[in-house]
Amino acid sequence: PNHCATADGVRALKGQEGHALAVWELASVGVLANYAGWILGILGIYGPWAPWGGLADASFFRPGAALDAFRAMRRHRTQFVWYRVLHVLFSRYVFHNTLRK
């Protein structure tokens, strides 16, 4: 709920007269494209033109980010349960983000 409320608030503020905000939004992808992250990265079919991300204004790919996220999450051992390990290892959002303006 907090993420949705924040997005709604930013959209409302941007829509008000006199506010010239540059708003960036993280592009959402389907479940298959999200968890096939490493495979797509190895095949080199990432980018702002990728069919699951649509055209984007910015695309960031950082392969080492998964290792950084794994190290950070390991510090919270009680929270780093099996499904979060899988998410850190396979989710595209850990190492590749596509932003739309």
C-alpha positions in Angstrom: 0.0 0.0 0.0 2.8 2.5 0.8 4.4 2.1 -2.7 1.0 2.7 -4.4 0.2 5.7 -2.2 3.6 7.2 -2.9 3.2 6.8 -6.6 -0.3 8.3 -6.5 1.0 11.2 -4.5 3.8 11.9 -7.0 1.4 11.7 -9.9 -1.0 14.2 -8.2 1.8 16.6 -7.4 3.2 16.4 -11.0 -0.3 17.1 -12.3 -0.6 20.3 -10.3 0.0 23.6 -12.1 3.4 25.2 -11.3 5.2 21.9 -10.5 7.8 20.9 -13.1 8.9 17.5 -11.7 10.9 15.0 -13.7 9.4 11.7 -12.6 11.0 8.4 -13.3 9.1 5.1 -12.9 10.5 1.6 -12.7 9.1 -0.4 -15.6 7.2 -3.6 -14.6 7.7 -6.9 -16.3 5.8 -10.2 -16.2 6.8 -13.0 -13.9 8.5 -15.0 -16.6 10.7 -12.1 -17.8 11.4 -11.2 -14.2 12.7 -14.6 -13.0 14.5 -15.5 -16.3 16.8 -12.6 -15.5 20.2 -14.3 -15.6 19.3 -16.3 -18.7 18.2 -13.2 -20.6 21.4 -11.4 -19.3 23.6 -14.2 -20.6 21.9 -14.2 -23.9 22.4 -10.4 -24.1 18.8 -9.6 -24.8 18.4 -6.9 -22.3 18.0 -3.2 -23.1 15.5 -0.5 -23.4 14.2 -2.1 -26.6 13.4 -5.5 -25.0 9.8 -6.5 -25.7 9.0 -7.1 -22.0 10.3 -3.8 -20.9 9.1 -1.6 -23.7 10.8 1.5 -24.8 12.5 3.2 -21.9 14.4 6.4 -21.2 17.1 4.7 -19.2 18.3 1.1 -18.7 20.8 0.0 -16.1 22.5 -3.4 -16.1 24.9 -4.3 -13.3 25.8 -8.0 -13.1 27.7 -7.6 -9.8 24.6 -6.2 -8.1 23.3 -9.7 -7.2 26.4 -10.5 -5.2 26.1 -7.1 -3.4 22.5 -7.8 -2.6 23.3 -11.3 -1.4 26.0 -10.0 1.0 23.7 -7.3 2.3 20.8 -9.7 2.9 23.1 -12.2 4.6 23.6 -9.6 7.4 19.9 -10.1 8.3 20.1 -13.9 8.6 16.6 -14.3 10.2 15.0 -12.4 7.2 17.1 -14.1 4.5 14.8 -17.1 4.1 14.9 -19.5 1.1 12.5 -17.6 -1.1 14.4 -14.4 -0.6 17.6 -16.1 -1.6 15.9 -17.2 -4.8 14.7 -13.7 -5.4 18.1 -12.2 -5.0 19.7 -14.8 -7.3 17.1 -14.8 -10.1 15.1 -11.5 -10.1 16.0 -9.1 -12.9 15.3 -6.2 -10.6 18.4 -7.1 -8.6 20.7 -6.4 -11.5 18.8 -4.8 -14.3 16.4 -1.9 -14.1 14.5 -0.1 -16.8 13.1 3.4 -16.1 10.5 5.4 -17.9 10.2 9.2 -17.6 
